[in-house]
Amino acid sequence: MPEMLSKALVLSGPVGAVDQKLASAAEAALADRSVLQTNWLAPDEAWQALFVAAEDEDLEPVRARIAALAGGRPIDVNIVADDIAYRRKKLLVADMDSTMIGQECIDELADLVGLKDHVSAITERAMRGEIAFEPALRERVALLKGLPASVIDEVIAKRIVLTPGARTLIATMRAHGAYTCLISGGFTAFTRRIAAMSGFDEQRGNTLEVDDNGTLTGTVAEPILGREAKRAALIELRDARGLFACDTLAVGDGANDLAMIQEAGLGVAYRAKPAVAAAAQARVDHGDLTTLLFLQGYTRSEFTQ
């Protein structure tokens, strides 16, 4: 007989998107289940129901049926494992571009040499997994040759914006004892600043090479931090802290995030490419990054600003 485990159905979205009528309908849709608890994580914003399911049961039909009740409203419907000991994660590994920030840094640099459309097209294909990440990165970096490295400060100041909820996500998890790492297939010239802006414990990325005149050489230091390196970093950070896989959370949007998302106890696809969204345990298409706190069972009153 399969082991029975508790699960958490979480409905979340912009303030006002989730109402009592929808919460009641979702609870009714679980009438054939043993529902342990229902409660609001944030009024009119996030609601959860804890229920029992077999360990190996495919709950996607349940999630899809409840998602249909939303009637096209901007609501994220997720079912995640609910274990009192492990639901609140102790390690967060997060992608940077189009996850913790709203931009792709290399595309913004390319705009300064009039090649944004060309580079963005390559970036999109790489993030969708249509082409390998490492050669795609080398190809794009080569197009930046001769650009003054000093423009990076200008790009950060004028073009880079933290994703809504980024600081609250990091501050809240750290306040509750989690370790946080920003890890990117982008560049340390950006990750250092973005990590400091958003409050991460540490950051990792690739290194853009600069010549003696302070201009980009069009090359990136090897080895390149890509898909498998992100997964390896999660494992390294997890093992160094004596954590279990179920203690970990990874979030990203592109194909180079897929390995770490699948390795984590809770892997979240944030506004992600289709293949990533399909493979992740949870997906966020409408809410901001504080949705990741709701998925861990935090109430809004517990958020740290």
Order of alpha helices (4+ residues) and beta strands (2+ residues): beta-alpha-beta-beta-alpha-beta-beta-alpha-alpha-alpha-alpha-alpha-beta-alpha-beta-beta-beta-alpha-beta-alpha-beta-alpha-beta-alpha
